[in-house]
Amino acid sequence: MKHALAWICAALATLLAAAIVYRFGISPLTILVALLLLSCPVVVVWVSLRLSRQCEQDIRNAVEGELKSRDKP
């Protein structure tokens, strides 16, 4: 459930950033607000990639540990 909320937050932030720039035009303030809103999707993607790499490493370590324990006489 937490992952779905994070992806919903990222999608809404992206849409809201685009809507703000479209509605108010390009100015330093709207660009700043859009960049702040776009930080949420960047964080979601970064955390997702980091967690997936960590899970793959944990699985790899568990498999290697199991194989080593089976090889011992």
N, CA and C atoms as an extended XYZ file, in Angstrom:
219
Properties=species:S:1:pos:R:3:atomname:S:1:resname:S:1:resid:I:1 pbc="F F F"
N         0.815       -1.193        0.000 N   MET     1
C         0.000        0.000        0.000 CA  MET     1
C         0.864        1.265        0.000 C   MET     1
N         1.974        1.222        0.745 N   LYS     2
C         2.847        2.391        0.806 CA  LYS     2
C         3.446        2.703       -0.559 C   LYS     2
N         3.784        1.649       -1.305 N   HIS     3
C         4.389        1.870       -2.621 CA  HIS     3
C         3.387        2.504       -3.581 C   HIS     3
N         2.142        2.077       -3.517 N   ALA     4
C         1.122        2.653       -4.398 CA  ALA     4
C         0.914        4.133       -4.078 C   ALA     4
N         0.898        4.474       -2.812 N   LEU     5
C         0.737        5.879       -2.427 CA  LEU     5
C         1.923        6.721       -2.887 C   LEU     5
N         3.100        6.155       -2.833 N   ALA     6
C         4.279        6.895       -3.279 CA  ALA     6
C         4.207        7.159       -4.781 C   ALA     6
N         3.773        6.159       -5.566 N   TRP     7
C         3.671        6.352       -7.008 CA  TRP     7
C         2.527        7.307       -7.356 C   TRP     7
N         1.449        7.272       -6.587 N   ILE     8
C         0.348        8.223       -6.800 CA  ILE     8
C         0.829        9.637       -6.503 C   ILE     8
N         1.584        9.791       -5.425 N   CYS     9
C         2.156       11.098       -5.071 CA  CYS     9
C         3.048       11.601       -6.196 C   CYS     9
N         3.870       10.728       -6.734 N   ALA    10
C         4.781       11.121       -7.812 CA  ALA    10
C         4.007       11.555       -9.059 C   ALA    10
N         2.974       10.812       -9.416 N   ALA    11
C         2.179       11.158      -10.599 CA  ALA    11
C         1.443       12.481      -10.393 C   ALA    11
N         0.850       12.660       -9.230 N   LEU    12
C         0.133       13.910       -8.951 CA  LEU    12
C         1.068       15.107       -8.930 C   LEU    12
N         2.246       14.925       -8.352 N   ALA    13
C         3.207       16.029       -8.312 CA  ALA    13
C         3.661       16.418       -9.710 C   ALA    13
N         3.870       15.430      -10.564 N   THR    14
C         4.267       15.722      -11.938 CA  THR    14
C         3.165       16.459      -12.684 C   THR    14
N         1.941       15.984      -12.556 N   LEU    15
C         0.813       16.653      -13.211 CA  LEU    15
C         0.604       18.064      -12.671 C   LEU    15
N         0.716       18.222      -11.377 N   LEU    16
C         0.535       19.539      -10.769 CA  LEU    16
C         1.641       20.504      -11.208 C   LEU    16
N         2.864       20.018      -11.302 N   ALA    17
C         3.970       20.874      -11.766 CA  ALA    17
C         3.722       21.342      -13.194 C   ALA    17
N         3.286       20.428      -14.049 N   ALA    18
C         2.993       20.799      -15.436 CA  ALA    18
C         1.823       21.779      -15.505 C   ALA    18
N         0.801       21.560      -14.693 N   ALA    19
C        -0.364       22.446      -14.691 CA  ALA    19
C        -0.008       23.846      -14.200 C   ALA    19
N         0.844       23.940      -13.214 N   ILE    20
C         1.248       25.256      -12.689 CA  ILE    20
C         2.014       26.039      -13.751 C   ILE    20
N         2.953       25.362      -14.408 N   VAL    21
C         3.721       26.061      -15.447 CA  VAL    21
C         2.811       26.448      -16.604 C   VAL    21
N         1.890       25.570      -16.981 N   TYR    22
C         0.967       25.864      -18.075 CA  TYR    22
C         0.040       27.022      -17.712 C   TYR    22
N        -0.484       27.009      -16.497 N   ARG    23
C        -1.477       28.016      -16.085 CA  ARG    23
C        -0.848       29.389      -15.869 C   ARG    23
N         0.303       29.427      -15.207 N   PHE    24
C         0.892       30.712      -14.835 CA  PHE    24
C         2.053       31.130      -15.726 C   PHE    24
N         2.420       30.304      -16.682 N   GLY    25
C         3.513       30.651      -17.590 CA  GLY    25
C         4.865       30.386      -16.958 C   GLY    25
N         5.880       30.661      -17.742 N   ILE    26
C         7.238       30.415      -17.271 CA  ILE    26
C         7.770       31.689      -16.620 C   ILE    26
N         8.024       31.575      -15.340 N   SER    27
C         8.644       32.649      -14.571 CA  SER    27
C         9.536       31.984      -13.523 C   SER    27
N        10.416       32.727      -12.907 N   PRO    28
C        11.297       32.108      -11.909 CA  PRO    28
C        10.519       31.434      -10.757 C   PRO    28
N         9.428       32.047      -10.340 N   LEU    29
C         8.655       31.474       -9.240 CA  LEU    29
C         7.959       30.181       -9.650 C   LEU    29
N         7.357       30.151      -10.833 N   THR    30
C         6.681       28.924      -11.262 CA  THR    30
C         7.686       27.810      -11.533 C   THR    30
N         8.842       28.139      -12.052 N   ILE    31
C         9.878       27.128      -12.263 CA  ILE    31
C        10.335       26.566      -10.920 C   ILE    31
N        10.497       27.419       -9.915 N   LEU    32
C        10.898       26.971       -8.582 CA  LEU    32
C         9.849       26.032       -7.979 C   LEU    32
N         8.586       26.416       -8.077 N   VAL    33
C         7.507       25.573       -7.546 CA  VAL    33
C         7.452       24.251       -8.301 C   VAL    33
N         7.601       24.289       -9.604 N   ALA    34
C         7.580       23.062      -10.401 CA  ALA    34
C         8.752       22.153      -10.029 C   ALA    34
N         9.921       22.717       -9.822 N   LEU    35
C        11.064       21.906       -9.424 CA  LEU    35
C        10.869       21.279       -8.048 C   LEU    35
N        10.278       22.016       -7.143 N   LEU    36
C         9.982       21.450       -5.823 CA  LEU    36
C         8.988       20.297       -5.934 C   LEU    36
N         7.982       20.471       -6.776 N   LEU    37
C         7.009       19.398       -6.963 CA  LEU    37
C         7.615       18.191       -7.674 C   LEU    37
N         8.538       18.418       -8.563 N   LEU    38
C         9.167       17.313       -9.291 CA  LEU    38
C        10.201       16.569       -8.449 C   LEU    38
N        10.551       17.103       -7.283 N   SER    39
C        11.486       16.382       -6.421 CA  SER    39
C        10.847       15.103       -5.866 C   SER    39
N         9.541       15.077       -5.699 N   CYS    40
C         8.858       13.878       -5.208 CA  CYS    40
C         9.029       12.705       -6.169 C   CYS    40
N         8.749       12.855       -7.465 N   PRO    41
C         8.963       11.717       -8.368 CA  PRO    41
C        10.420       11.253       -8.422 C   PRO    41
N        11.344       12.184       -8.345 N   VAL    42
C        12.757       11.806       -8.374 CA  VAL    42
C        13.104       10.969       -7.143 C   VAL    42
N        12.616       11.361       -6.000 N   VAL    43
C        12.873       10.608       -4.767 CA  VAL    43
C        12.218        9.233       -4.834 C   VAL    43
N        11.003        9.146       -5.350 N   VAL    44
C        10.314        7.862       -5.459 CA  VAL    44
C        11.091        6.911       -6.356 C   VAL    44
N        11.545        7.377       -7.490 N   VAL    45
C        12.311        6.525       -8.407 CA  VAL    45
C        13.625        6.101       -7.769 C   VAL    45
N        14.319        7.020       -7.128 N   TRP    46
C        15.599        6.711       -6.499 CA  TRP    46
C        15.429        5.665       -5.398 C   TRP    46
N        14.444        5.846       -4.539 N   VAL    47
C        14.219        4.898       -3.440 CA  VAL    47
C        13.805        3.534       -3.993 C   VAL    47
N        12.971        3.511       -5.018 N   SER    48
C        12.545        2.243       -5.609 CA  SER    48
C        13.736        1.480       -6.190 C   SER    48
N        14.597        2.163       -6.907 N   LEU    49
C        15.783        1.507       -7.462 CA  LEU    49
C        16.713        1.006       -6.368 C   LEU    49
N        16.885        1.801       -5.355 N   ARG    50
C        17.759        1.419       -4.243 CA  ARG    50
C        17.223        0.192       -3.523 C   ARG    50
N        15.926        0.166       -3.262 N   LEU    51
C        15.328       -0.977       -2.581 CA  LEU    51
C        15.373       -2.234       -3.440 C   LEU    51
N        15.170       -2.100       -4.740 N   SER    52
C        15.211       -3.281       -5.605 CA  SER    52
C        16.623       -3.856       -5.657 C   SER    52
N        17.637       -3.006       -5.701 N   ARG    53
C        19.013       -3.499       -5.678 CA  ARG    53
C        19.323       -4.199       -4.358 C   ARG    53
N        18.834       -3.641       -3.260 N   GLN    54
C        19.079       -4.242       -1.948 CA  GLN    54
C        18.392       -5.605       -1.851 C   GLN    54
N        17.169       -5.718       -2.357 N   CYS    55
C        16.463       -7.004       -2.340 CA  CYS    55
C        17.190       -8.040       -3.181 C   CYS    55
N        17.661       -7.653       -4.352 N   GLU    56
C        18.411       -8.586       -5.196 CA  GLU    56
C        19.684       -9.052       -4.496 C   GLU    56
N        20.371       -8.154       -3.825 N   GLN    57
C        21.587       -8.514       -3.099 CA  GLN    57
C        21.264       -9.449       -1.944 C   GLN    57
N        20.188       -9.202       -1.216 N   ASP    58
C        19.796      -10.081       -0.120 CA  ASP    58
C        19.448      -11.477       -0.621 C   ASP    58
N        18.754      -11.558       -1.740 N   ILE    59
C        18.402      -12.856       -2.323 CA  ILE    59
C        19.662      -13.586       -2.767 C   ILE    59
N        20.566      -12.882       -3.423 N   ARG    60
C        21.811      -13.478       -3.881 CA  ARG    60
C        22.618      -14.022       -2.704 C   ARG    60
N        22.704      -13.246       -1.617 N   ASN    61
C        23.435      -13.687       -0.437 CA  ASN    61
C        22.777      -14.902        0.207 C   ASN    61
N        21.458      -14.926        0.243 N   ALA    62
C        20.754      -16.063        0.829 CA  ALA    62
C        20.979      -17.331        0.012 C   ALA    62
N        20.951      -17.217       -1.307 N   VAL    63
C        21.176      -18.378       -2.175 CA  VAL    63
C        22.606      -18.881       -2.021 C   VAL    63
N        23.565      -17.975       -2.011 N   GLU    64
C        24.960      -18.378       -1.838 CA  GLU    64
C        25.170      -19.045       -0.488 C   GLU    64
N        24.560      -18.516        0.551 N   GLY    65
C        24.675      -19.125        1.878 CA  GLY    65
C        24.060      -20.512        1.926 C   GLY    65
N        22.940      -20.686        1.278 N   GLU    66
C        22.298      -22.000        1.237 CA  GLU    66
C        23.147      -22.995        0.457 C   GLU    66
N        23.706      -22.570       -0.669 N   LEU    67
C        24.560      -23.461       -1.454 CA  LEU    67
C        25.816      -23.850       -0.687 C   LEU    67
N        26.399      -22.916        0.046 N   LYS    68
C        27.585      -23.226        0.843 CA  LYS    68
C        27.252      -24.204        1.969 C   LYS    68
N        26.086      -24.037        2.588 N   SER    69
C        25.709      -24.946        3.680 CA  SER    69
C        25.420      -26.350        3.167 C   SER    69
N        24.971      -26.484        1.940 N   ARG    70
C        24.718      -27.809        1.362 CA  ARG    70
C        26.002      -28.510        0.954 C   ARG    70
N        27.047      -27.730        0.605 N   ASP    71
C        28.312      -28.315        0.169 CA  ASP    71
C        29.110      -28.888        1.322 C   ASP    71
N        28.866      -28.441        2.539 N   LYS    72
C        29.626      -28.919        3.684 CA  LYS    72
C        29.223      -30.358        4.011 C   LYS    72
N        30.245      -31.233        4.249 N   PRO    73
C        29.921      -32.634        4.560 CA  PRO    73
C        29.391      -32.847        5.953 C   PRO    73
